[in-house]
Amino acid sequence: MAAKTVLNYLPRESVVHRLTGTTKLAFFLLFTFAGMITYNTWLLLGLLAVSLAAFKLSRLHYKEVRFMFVFMLVFLLLNNLFIYLFDPNQGTALYGTHTVLCHLFWRYDITAEQLFYMFNITLKYFVTLPVAILFISATNPSEFAASLNGIGVSYKIGYSVAIALRYIPDIQRDFHAISQAQQARGVELGKNEPFFKRLKNTVHILLPLILTSLNRIDTISNAMELRGFGKNKTRTWYTRRPFDKSDYAVMALGAALLALSLGVTIRYGRFYNPFM
């Protein structure tokens, strides 16, 4: 059975994939900043609609990126839990009212203000995640390196990032292959085994994986050195493409959304307060 990989490039024939890497990087940054600077619920809902529409246009399927969504949900639940544990009255301090829905114990009340505050935080995660997944899954690593170089990042750094992105699926496939080989030798990693035993048996996978990775890194670095990589100040990119009308339109959309977010924040404040 082929290993399932995450955080890798998924080629498609879509509007999103046809955009240049520089455009996708610029829109990702502009859109992320637009979502970061505001807690206005209506604005976040609008940005969420744009984010979901972009994901739909990419023709990616949920099952292909399900792991990233599940990981984000787990992280989001933990984040909201710790926000509540460390400061259960943050929402009341921000919105200026205190509407108790349920008393738990000690200083922990479930208030409408705190729930609304955590709802806005959840919205911010859902706004940025689809665009982040699109940027990773709809951008060829070599084109991503070219886009980084296009905005002024050193081509050495850009190329290193591209190699790292290409290497992530290889690590996952190696892990799957080594895991299957170790299980064939009797090293149990199934769910029926006790947790600590599985954790101990994982060492039998990690050591060969580390050695394989180091060997591959050495091979790549030697090949790049033999080809004279890094001797010149600039380089050409086979994957760099000229901008067309759709690229300019998408970057204009990203700039407009950021301007809208800034305008709403300056005019009405960062927080929409339905309790006043």
MARDREN-428481 format. One line per field, with one value per residue: x, y, z of N, C-alpha, C in turn. Coordinates in nm, 3 decimals. Layout:
BEGIN
nx <- X,...
ny <- Y,...
nz <- Z,...
cax <- X,...
cay <- Y,...
caz <- Z,...
cx <- X,...
cy <- Y,...
cz <- Z,...
***
This chain:
BEGIN
nx <- 0.085,0.056,0.219,0.050,0.084,0.142,0.129,0.233,0.292,0.010,-0.077,-0.307,-0.556,-0.645,-0.777,-0.640,-0.399,-0.287,-0.197,0.091,0.376,0.468,0.244,0.065,0.204,0.211,-0.066,-0.133,0.014,-0.098,-0.369,-0.354,-0.256,-0.477,-0.669,-0.549,-0.540,-0.789,-1.083,-1.337,-1.645,-1.822,-1.661,-1.467,-1.625,-1.684,-1.424,-1.381,-1.563,-1.441,-1.204,-1.294,-1.412,-1.187,-1.057,-1.240,-1.220,-0.970,-0.988,-0.903,-0.944,-1.119,-1.043,-0.781,-0.638,-0.710,-0.572,-0.432,-0.644,-0.759,-0.543,-0.527,-0.774,-0.745,-0.531,-0.660,-0.868,-0.715,-0.590,-0.809,-0.895,-0.680,-0.678,-0.915,-0.863,-0.645,-0.732,-1.033,-1.200,-1.138,-1.294,-1.501,-1.358,-1.282,-1.524,-1.673,-1.898,-2.074,-2.206,-2.332,-2.364,-2.338,-2.222,-1.920,-1.691,-1.500,-1.338,-1.432,-1.654,-1.892,-1.931,-2.122,-1.975,-1.711,-1.740,-1.812,-1.581,-1.394,-1.515,-1.465,-1.187,-1.170,-1.286,-1.087,-0.882,-1.006,-1.034,-0.772,-0.662,-0.756,-0.642,-0.372,-0.329,-0.383,-0.172,0.047,-0.020,-0.086,0.125,0.408,0.715,0.961,0.871,0.783,1.026,1.129,0.942,0.995,1.253,1.179,1.064,1.276,1.416,1.711,1.837,1.957,1.845,1.578,1.597,1.677,1.449,1.272,1.385,1.349,1.066,1.018,1.134,0.981,0.754,0.914,1.036,0.811,0.730,0.955,0.942,0.704,0.776,0.993,0.858,0.676,0.862,0.984,0.765,0.718,0.930,0.852,0.828,0.601,0.360,0.100,-0.237,-0.333,-0.128,0.034,0.074,0.330,0.495,0.464,0.576,0.840,0.907,0.900,1.147,1.296,1.225,1.286,1.569,1.682,1.552,1.662,1.931,1.902,1.804,2.018,2.211,2.090,2.083,2.357,2.419,2.270,2.384,2.649,2.606,2.504,2.722,2.914,2.801,2.842,2.673,2.560,2.776,2.748,2.587,2.330,2.064,1.898,1.555,1.377,1.111,0.992,0.735,0.585,0.371,0.016,-0.315,-0.486,-0.316,-0.250,-0.509,-0.571,-0.376,-0.455,-0.704,-0.623,-0.486,-0.700,-0.866,-0.704,-0.686,-0.956,-0.990,-0.813,-0.936,-1.192,-1.109,-0.981,-1.192,-1.408,-1.291,-1.111,-1.275,-1.594,-1.879,-2.145,-2.277,-2.325
ny <- -0.120,0.217,0.488,0.746,1.087,1.411,1.773,1.825,1.893,1.913,1.857,2.014,2.100,2.400,2.727,2.839,2.693,2.780,3.032,3.237,3.154,3.371,3.537,3.378,3.365,3.639,3.695,3.519,3.627,3.889,3.827,3.680,3.877,4.047,3.892,3.864,4.110,4.184,4.137,4.151,4.013,3.998,4.079,3.877,3.658,3.723,3.709,3.440,3.329,3.405,3.260,2.991,2.983,3.013,2.773,2.595,2.659,2.559,2.290,2.093,1.811,1.738,1.503,1.473,1.662,1.623,1.551,1.784,1.955,1.817,1.820,2.097,2.140,1.996,2.140,2.386,2.334,2.277,2.523,2.698,2.581,2.627,2.905,2.958,2.834,2.980,3.244,3.301,3.517,3.684,3.755,3.903,4.120,4.239,4.301,4.436,4.366,4.126,3.837,3.573,3.240,2.987,2.857,2.708,2.628,2.775,3.049,3.011,3.079,3.020,3.240,3.449,3.638,3.539,3.303,3.411,3.552,3.338,3.213,3.395,3.372,3.110,3.145,3.299,3.111,2.933,3.101,3.147,2.892,2.736,2.892,2.877,2.602,2.584,2.737,2.575,2.328,2.385,2.500,2.458,2.336,2.429,2.651,2.796,2.858,3.025,3.230,3.330,3.430,3.619,3.819,3.925,3.758,3.572,3.356,3.124,3.068,3.043,2.820,2.627,2.609,2.508,2.255,2.143,2.132,1.950,1.734,1.655,1.478,1.260,1.180,1.096,0.877,0.713,0.665,0.517,0.292,0.184,0.135,-0.065,-0.265,-0.316,-0.408,-0.641,-0.785,-0.841,-0.637,-0.479,-0.234,-0.173,-0.059,-0.212,-0.265,-0.174,0.174,0.273,0.065,0.075,0.324,0.272,0.083,0.244,0.360,0.180,0.248,0.517,0.541,0.407,0.579,0.832,0.783,0.722,0.968,1.141,1.036,1.091,1.370,1.423,1.326,1.501,1.751,1.713,1.679,1.932,2.090,1.996,2.091,2.356,2.519,2.820,2.986,3.210,3.537,3.563,3.371,3.184,3.084,2.804,2.763,3.006,3.229,3.472,3.745,3.747,3.870,3.755,3.716,3.979,4.059,3.893,3.970,4.234,4.191,4.075,4.296,4.474,4.345,4.353,4.631,4.684,4.547,4.692,4.945,4.899,4.825,5.058,5.239,5.123,4.982,4.695,4.493,4.353,4.431,4.279,4.304,4.549
nz <- 0.000,-0.089,0.067,0.244,0.199,0.340,0.333,0.077,-0.275,-0.485,-0.793,-1.016,-1.263,-1.245,-1.164,-0.950,-0.945,-1.180,-1.129,-1.067,-0.858,-0.709,-0.700,-0.549,-0.309,-0.236,-0.214,-0.009,0.209,0.224,0.269,0.505,0.685,0.674,0.804,1.054,1.186,1.277,1.482,1.412,1.373,1.151,0.941,0.950,0.884,0.619,0.509,0.552,0.370,0.128,0.153,0.156,-0.096,-0.261,-0.199,-0.307,-0.579,-0.633,-0.678,-0.512,-0.296,0.007,0.144,0.069,0.207,0.462,0.695,0.769,0.832,1.049,1.228,1.269,1.395,1.635,1.749,1.769,1.952,2.181,2.210,2.263,2.498,2.675,2.671,2.805,3.052,3.156,3.151,3.212,3.198,2.990,2.769,2.888,2.982,2.743,2.611,2.795,2.944,3.154,3.123,3.266,3.186,3.290,3.597,3.690,3.874,4.140,4.006,3.756,3.527,3.271,3.030,2.808,2.673,2.681,2.534,2.288,2.225,2.199,1.988,1.783,1.769,1.680,1.429,1.305,1.274,1.094,0.881,0.783,0.744,0.506,0.297,0.359,0.327,0.055,-0.045,0.015,-0.107,-0.369,-0.495,-0.680,-0.553,-0.668,-0.804,-0.589,-0.467,-0.663,-0.640,-0.385,-0.429,-0.609,-0.452,-0.324,-0.149,-0.079,-0.331,-0.248,0.002,-0.079,-0.250,-0.069,0.091,-0.102,-0.150,0.102,0.113,-0.093,0.021,0.237,0.162,0.085,0.324,0.464,0.305,0.334,0.610,0.622,0.468,0.617,0.855,0.774,0.708,0.958,1.104,0.966,1.059,1.311,1.495,1.679,1.610,1.620,1.707,1.912,2.081,2.392,2.483,2.565,2.485,2.211,2.172,2.245,2.049,1.829,1.812,1.669,1.416,1.387,1.405,1.167,0.985,1.040,0.972,0.699,0.609,0.666,0.493,0.249,0.254,0.248,-0.005,-0.171,-0.105,-0.190,-0.465,-0.535,-0.470,-0.653,-0.885,-0.866,-0.715,-0.571,-0.620,-0.777,-0.767,-0.854,-1.010,-1.270,-1.323,-1.413,-1.365,-1.324,-1.411,-1.629,-1.520,-1.562,-1.647,-1.454,-1.237,-1.157,-1.090,-0.870,-0.683,-0.652,-0.535,-0.290,-0.179,-0.161,0.024,0.250,0.283,0.333,0.575,0.740,0.722,0.839,1.093,1.185,1.172,1.319,1.524,1.660,1.757,1.720,1.899,2.025,2.263,2.365
cax <- 0.000,0.135,0.211,-0.020,0.172,0.077,0.215,0.304,0.230,-0.094,-0.105,-0.443,-0.587,-0.739,-0.743,-0.541,-0.271,-0.230,-0.135,0.234,0.411,0.478,0.108,0.009,0.273,0.165,-0.204,-0.131,0.059,-0.197,-0.492,-0.324,-0.253,-0.614,-0.738,-0.483,-0.551,-0.926,-1.170,-1.473,-1.706,-1.878,-1.548,-1.408,-1.715,-1.661,-1.294,-1.398,-1.628,-1.338,-1.110,-1.358,-1.429,-1.056,-1.033,-1.328,-1.166,-0.844,-1.022,-0.849,-1.048,-1.099,-0.973,-0.638,-0.578,-0.784,-0.481,-0.402,-0.763,-0.771,-0.436,-0.566,-0.885,-0.689,-0.457,-0.758,-0.934,-0.619,-0.569,-0.926,-0.897,-0.581,-0.724,-1.017,-0.804,-0.557,-0.803,-1.174,-1.273,-1.081,-1.403,-1.572,-1.271,-1.279,-1.654,-1.724,-2.017,-2.050,-2.331,-2.302,-2.454,-2.326,-2.108,-1.855,-1.629,-1.404,-1.356,-1.462,-1.791,-1.910,-2.000,-2.150,-1.865,-1.595,-1.773,-1.807,-1.439,-1.332,-1.572,-1.390,-1.055,-1.192,-1.307,-0.957,-0.813,-1.072,-1.010,-0.637,-0.618,-0.769,-0.547,-0.240,-0.324,-0.372,-0.038,0.138,-0.059,-0.108,0.244,0.524,0.827,1.057,0.807,0.783,1.160,1.138,0.860,1.071,1.359,1.115,1.033,1.399,1.485,1.826,1.800,2.007,1.742,1.461,1.621,1.678,1.308,1.214,1.434,1.282,0.929,1.023,1.186,0.879,0.690,1.012,1.050,0.690,0.734,1.060,0.889,0.606,0.847,1.068,0.759,0.629,0.971,1.002,0.651,0.739,1.030,0.794,0.819,0.460,0.328,-0.044,-0.312,-0.360,-0.012,0.038,0.130,0.475,0.563,0.468,0.673,0.972,0.931,0.917,1.290,1.345,1.195,1.351,1.712,1.707,1.503,1.762,2.049,1.865,1.793,2.153,2.275,2.030,2.131,2.495,2.417,2.220,2.482,2.762,2.564,2.494,2.857,2.979,2.742,2.877,2.559,2.589,2.895,2.706,2.496,2.193,2.045,1.775,1.457,1.297,0.969,0.937,0.645,0.543,0.237,-0.090,-0.423,-0.539,-0.222,-0.272,-0.641,-0.566,-0.299,-0.540,-0.804,-0.557,-0.461,-0.829,-0.913,-0.623,-0.729,-1.088,-0.970,-0.754,-1.036,-1.293,-1.044,-0.959,-1.321,-1.498,-1.217,-1.077,-1.374,-1.739,-1.935,-2.291,-2.332,-2.346
cay <- 0.000,0.340,0.574,0.872,1.197,1.540,1.889,1.808,1.959,1.834,1.923,2.015,2.199,2.492,2.869,2.864,2.635,2.855,3.154,3.224,3.136,3.502,3.582,3.302,3.408,3.774,3.688,3.451,3.723,3.995,3.771,3.645,4.001,4.097,3.816,3.874,4.239,4.215,4.040,4.184,3.887,4.006,4.083,3.743,3.571,3.754,3.652,3.295,3.297,3.416,3.149,2.867,2.992,2.984,2.629,2.528,2.681,2.486,2.152,1.998,1.738,1.741,1.383,1.487,1.753,1.601,1.548,1.921,2.007,1.751,1.874,2.232,2.132,1.956,2.255,2.490,2.295,2.297,2.668,2.754,2.528,2.698,3.044,2.960,2.796,3.084,3.371,3.276,3.644,3.768,3.808,4.008,4.239,4.300,4.350,4.529,4.314,3.996,3.761,3.436,3.136,2.871,2.861,2.578,2.623,2.880,3.169,2.968,3.092,3.021,3.365,3.470,3.717,3.452,3.213,3.488,3.579,3.216,3.189,3.479,3.310,2.994,3.198,3.342,2.990,2.880,3.195,3.136,2.755,2.695,2.963,2.821,2.470,2.610,2.785,2.461,2.217,2.429,2.568,2.373,2.383,2.509,2.780,2.867,2.913,3.138,3.339,3.390,3.508,3.732,3.927,3.974,3.660,3.511,3.232,3.011,3.038,2.994,2.685,2.540,2.588,2.420,2.119,2.095,2.097,1.827,1.626,1.613,1.353,1.150,1.135,1.020,0.748,0.633,0.622,0.412,0.173,0.129,0.082,-0.194,-0.362,-0.351,-0.489,-0.774,-0.851,-0.871,-0.519,-0.443,-0.091,-0.162,0.011,-0.304,-0.267,-0.064,0.297,0.285,-0.034,0.130,0.434,0.210,0.019,0.348,0.385,0.092,0.315,0.648,0.532,0.392,0.696,0.937,0.746,0.738,1.111,1.198,0.991,1.164,1.508,1.424,1.308,1.624,1.859,1.685,1.704,2.076,2.146,1.962,2.173,2.496,2.595,2.925,3.064,3.338,3.615,3.543,3.250,3.182,2.985,2.746,2.762,3.142,3.263,3.613,3.772,3.778,3.949,3.690,3.741,4.116,4.066,3.827,4.055,4.350,4.143,4.064,4.431,4.534,4.284,4.408,4.770,4.679,4.508,4.808,5.050,4.861,4.827,5.199,5.309,5.063,4.908,4.556,4.398,4.378,4.407,4.269,4.307,4.688
caz <- 0.000,-0.098,0.185,0.228,0.235,0.367,0.309,-0.049,-0.391,-0.549,-0.921,-1.068,-1.366,-1.181,-1.168,-0.845,-0.985,-1.292,-1.080,-1.041,-0.717,-0.645,-0.674,-0.438,-0.187,-0.203,-0.167,0.121,0.310,0.237,0.326,0.644,0.761,0.683,0.907,1.183,1.255,1.317,1.549,1.372,1.334,1.017,0.848,0.949,0.807,0.479,0.470,0.548,0.244,0.025,0.172,0.111,-0.241,-0.320,-0.185,-0.404,-0.713,-0.650,-0.712,-0.415,-0.223,0.152,0.192,0.039,0.305,0.586,0.809,0.811,0.897,1.180,1.312,1.306,1.490,1.764,1.800,1.802,2.076,2.290,2.224,2.331,2.634,2.758,2.684,2.911,3.180,3.208,3.168,3.175,3.190,2.886,2.688,2.961,2.986,2.610,2.568,2.896,3.015,3.219,3.112,3.310,3.138,3.378,3.690,3.703,4.006,4.171,3.924,3.619,3.478,3.126,2.997,2.665,2.618,2.660,2.423,2.164,2.201,2.149,1.856,1.690,1.752,1.594,1.294,1.251,1.229,0.975,0.771,0.728,0.713,0.366,0.212,0.388,0.261,-0.089,-0.077,0.022,-0.195,-0.507,-0.543,-0.705,-0.469,-0.744,-0.831,-0.462,-0.450,-0.755,-0.588,-0.275,-0.490,-0.676,-0.358,-0.264,-0.065,-0.145,-0.401,-0.169,0.101,-0.152,-0.299,0.049,0.127,-0.203,-0.125,0.223,0.078,-0.172,0.104,0.333,0.119,0.084,0.463,0.499,0.237,0.400,0.739,0.596,0.421,0.730,0.948,0.721,0.718,1.098,1.146,0.908,1.143,1.440,1.580,1.678,1.620,1.605,1.812,2.022,2.170,2.491,2.429,2.590,2.404,2.075,2.174,2.247,1.920,1.728,1.801,1.563,1.290,1.381,1.380,1.022,0.914,1.056,0.893,0.557,0.582,0.663,0.370,0.136,0.264,0.202,-0.152,-0.233,-0.086,-0.278,-0.602,-0.552,-0.468,-0.780,-0.992,-0.842,-0.662,-0.476,-0.652,-0.836,-0.686,-0.904,-1.090,-1.348,-1.277,-1.520,-1.330,-1.311,-1.521,-1.627,-1.469,-1.656,-1.588,-1.334,-1.127,-1.110,-1.027,-0.739,-0.592,-0.622,-0.440,-0.161,-0.128,-0.127,0.148,0.359,0.301,0.397,0.715,0.808,0.730,0.938,1.224,1.224,1.186,1.419,1.626,1.626,1.806,1.706,2.031,2.020,2.399,2.406
cx <- 0.088,0.114,0.137,0.070,0.090,0.178,0.296,0.224,0.133,-0.131,-0.250,-0.451,-0.692,-0.688,-0.632,-0.404,-0.205,-0.169,0.013,0.259,0.419,0.340,0.047,0.075,0.224,0.022,-0.211,-0.090,-0.045,-0.323,-0.471,-0.320,-0.394,-0.692,-0.679,-0.519,-0.691,-0.989,-1.316,-1.539,-1.757,-1.768,-1.482,-1.495,-1.701,-1.530,-1.302,-1.464,-1.529,-1.242,-1.168,-1.381,-1.298,-1.024,-1.117,-1.272,-1.039,-0.866,-0.949,-0.964,-1.014,-1.017,-0.822,-0.567,-0.643,-0.692,-0.453,-0.522,-0.779,-0.666,-0.472,-0.678,-0.836,-0.615,-0.552,-0.828,-0.842,-0.597,-0.685,-0.934,-0.801,-0.615,-0.823,-0.956,-0.721,-0.629,-0.948,-1.256,-1.216,-1.190,-1.478,-1.489,-1.272,-1.412,-1.724,-1.849,-1.984,-2.183,-2.302,-2.408,-2.454,-2.205,-2.053,-1.798,-1.532,-1.434,-1.399,-1.612,-1.790,-1.994,-2.020,-2.035,-1.742,-1.619,-1.765,-1.664,-1.369,-1.389,-1.499,-1.249,-1.065,-1.211,-1.175,-0.878,-0.873,-1.056,-0.876,-0.600,-0.637,-0.669,-0.406,-0.224,-0.310,-0.230,0.062,0.108,-0.075,0.012,0.358,0.642,0.929,1.001,0.799,0.919,1.178,1.058,0.929,1.182,1.302,1.081,1.157,1.472,1.599,1.787,1.851,1.904,1.619,1.478,1.625,1.536,1.243,1.258,1.366,1.139,0.923,1.061,1.081,0.806,0.786,1.030,0.929,0.689,0.840,1.010,0.791,0.675,0.923,0.973,0.707,0.736,0.991,0.887,0.660,0.841,0.979,0.789,0.677,0.440,0.178,-0.110,-0.340,-0.245,-0.020,0.114,0.282,0.555,0.572,0.570,0.816,1.005,0.950,1.065,1.351,1.318,1.277,1.499,1.744,1.662,1.603,1.885,2.022,1.859,1.930,2.227,2.221,2.074,2.273,2.503,2.375,2.323,2.604,2.728,2.556,2.633,2.930,2.926,2.765,2.765,2.608,2.709,2.860,2.603,2.351,2.187,1.914,1.686,1.377,1.147,0.909,0.856,0.609,0.401,0.139,-0.202,-0.476,-0.447,-0.241,-0.406,-0.640,-0.488,-0.378,-0.648,-0.744,-0.532,-0.592,-0.883,-0.834,-0.664,-0.865,-1.075,-0.911,-0.857,-1.142,-1.234,-1.024,-1.091,-1.404,-1.424,-1.197,-1.191,-1.515,-1.805,-2.087,-2.357,-2.359,-2.471
cy <- 0.124,0.425,0.702,0.983,1.323,1.650,1.873,1.873,1.863,1.902,1.908,2.112,2.293,2.634,2.899,2.812,2.714,2.987,3.132,3.209,3.267,3.557,3.511,3.340,3.545,3.771,3.622,3.548,3.832,3.945,3.735,3.769,4.057,4.023,3.832,4.001,4.269,4.100,4.070,4.060,3.890,4.008,3.946,3.645,3.597,3.697,3.500,3.251,3.304,3.298,3.017,2.866,2.962,2.835,2.550,2.541,2.600,2.342,2.049,1.933,1.736,1.622,1.391,1.574,1.736,1.605,1.689,1.985,1.948,1.804,2.014,2.230,2.093,2.072,2.366,2.459,2.316,2.446,2.732,2.707,2.605,2.846,3.054,2.930,2.910,3.217,3.354,3.403,3.738,3.833,3.920,4.135,4.312,4.367,4.434,4.485,4.176,3.920,3.615,3.341,3.014,2.888,2.720,2.562,2.739,3.004,3.137,2.972,3.082,3.144,3.376,3.545,3.630,3.356,3.287,3.521,3.456,3.176,3.271,3.424,3.189,3.037,3.237,3.221,2.938,2.973,3.166,2.995,2.716,2.763,2.910,2.684,2.487,2.651,2.670,2.360,2.256,2.501,2.469,2.424,2.467,2.647,2.863,2.930,3.034,3.257,3.407,3.480,3.633,3.846,3.969,3.877,3.597,3.379,3.108,2.968,2.981,2.852,2.584,2.508,2.492,2.276,2.060,2.052,1.968,1.707,1.573,1.486,1.235,1.094,1.050,0.883,0.657,0.580,0.507,0.282,0.106,0.068,-0.053,-0.302,-0.408,-0.437,-0.630,-0.854,-0.878,-0.755,-0.465,-0.294,-0.066,-0.096,-0.079,-0.312,-0.153,0.055,0.303,0.181,0.013,0.242,0.379,0.149,0.120,0.382,0.301,0.152,0.443,0.640,0.507,0.513,0.810,0.908,0.763,0.886,1.177,1.159,1.066,1.310,1.520,1.411,1.436,1.736,1.838,1.716,1.854,2.141,2.117,2.046,2.322,2.580,2.697,3.010,3.201,3.407,3.597,3.412,3.265,3.070,2.934,2.760,2.901,3.177,3.411,3.628,3.788,3.851,3.888,3.712,3.880,4.130,4.006,3.912,4.181,4.312,4.131,4.200,4.497,4.476,4.335,4.552,4.775,4.645,4.623,4.919,5.022,4.869,4.970,5.268,5.255,4.990,4.763,4.459,4.446,4.337,4.401,4.283,4.449,4.744
cz <- 0.000,0.025,0.152,0.278,0.256,0.342,0.182,-0.162,-0.458,-0.680,-0.964,-1.185,-1.309,-1.194,-1.067,-0.886,-1.098,-1.250,-1.055,-0.891,-0.643,-0.610,-0.555,-0.306,-0.142,-0.149,-0.029,0.232,0.333,0.308,0.473,0.732,0.780,0.791,1.045,1.259,1.306,1.393,1.516,1.311,1.191,0.911,0.838,0.872,0.657,0.428,0.463,0.417,0.128,0.032,0.122,-0.040,-0.314,-0.313,-0.285,-0.545,-0.739,-0.694,-0.627,-0.340,-0.074,0.200,0.166,0.142,0.442,0.708,0.861,0.880,1.037,1.276,1.359,1.410,1.630,1.828,1.844,1.932,2.196,2.316,2.300,2.476,2.724,2.773,2.800,3.047,3.241,3.230,3.124,3.161,3.084,2.801,2.758,2.972,2.853,2.575,2.673,2.968,3.069,3.224,3.143,3.258,3.230,3.468,3.706,3.844,4.016,4.086,3.781,3.594,3.326,3.093,2.846,2.599,2.589,2.544,2.290,2.126,2.143,2.013,1.750,1.665,1.661,1.449,1.229,1.202,1.099,0.854,0.703,0.684,0.567,0.273,0.234,0.321,0.111,-0.127,-0.079,-0.088,-0.341,-0.566,-0.560,-0.624,-0.543,-0.776,-0.703,-0.436,-0.541,-0.704,-0.471,-0.329,-0.558,-0.584,-0.279,-0.173,-0.145,-0.210,-0.327,-0.064,0.032,-0.200,-0.184,0.094,0.029,-0.182,-0.002,0.194,-0.004,-0.085,0.201,0.287,0.118,0.225,0.504,0.432,0.298,0.534,0.721,0.555,0.535,0.833,0.903,0.735,0.863,1.149,1.088,0.988,1.284,1.537,1.572,1.698,1.611,1.724,1.932,2.122,2.271,2.436,2.445,2.511,2.259,2.066,2.172,2.112,1.808,1.708,1.689,1.424,1.277,1.349,1.233,0.941,0.922,0.970,0.743,0.520,0.574,0.536,0.249,0.136,0.212,0.050,-0.222,-0.222,-0.175,-0.424,-0.630,-0.554,-0.599,-0.896,-0.968,-0.789,-0.560,-0.508,-0.708,-0.747,-0.728,-0.981,-1.169,-1.296,-1.395,-1.492,-1.315,-1.434,-1.514,-1.575,-1.585,-1.582,-1.459,-1.214,-1.070,-1.038,-0.887,-0.640,-0.556,-0.522,-0.300,-0.098,-0.085,0.004,0.268,0.388,0.371,0.545,0.796,0.826,0.835,1.079,1.274,1.252,1.303,1.532,1.586,1.657,1.773,1.838,2.023,2.158,2.448,2.338
***
